[in-house]
Amino acid sequence: MASDYTRGEMEISDQSNTFSGFIQTTIWSCGYIGIGVLLMTLIFAVGMNWMVALGISFALGILTGLALGMKTAWYATLIGMTVLMGIVGLVGGLFASMMG
């Protein structure tokens, strides 16, 4: 059975695609976690206005996408998350002002 194996002849396209997907997912996850940590740090630790912090985080997300050569999906997700965070921030601000 060991004699049937010839080094270098195994089909590895599935393994290669799986590894590439894992690396891409890791890059996306680390990028968005970093942007989220930056946003929370600017808001809570620095005391910056949440809209300004959101703009800075968005700009850093754009620069990160350009530096890593991300495709259109990165930017679409970044825009969607920024809009969602903007809505959540507005609703939270309105709720906080209503509570006194």
Secondary structure, DSSP 8 states (H G I E B T S, - for coil): -GGG--TT-S--HHHHHHHHHHHHHHHHHHHHHHHHHHHHIIIIIS---HHHHHHHHHHHHHHHHHHHT--HHHHHHHHHHHHHHHHHHHHHHHHHHHH-
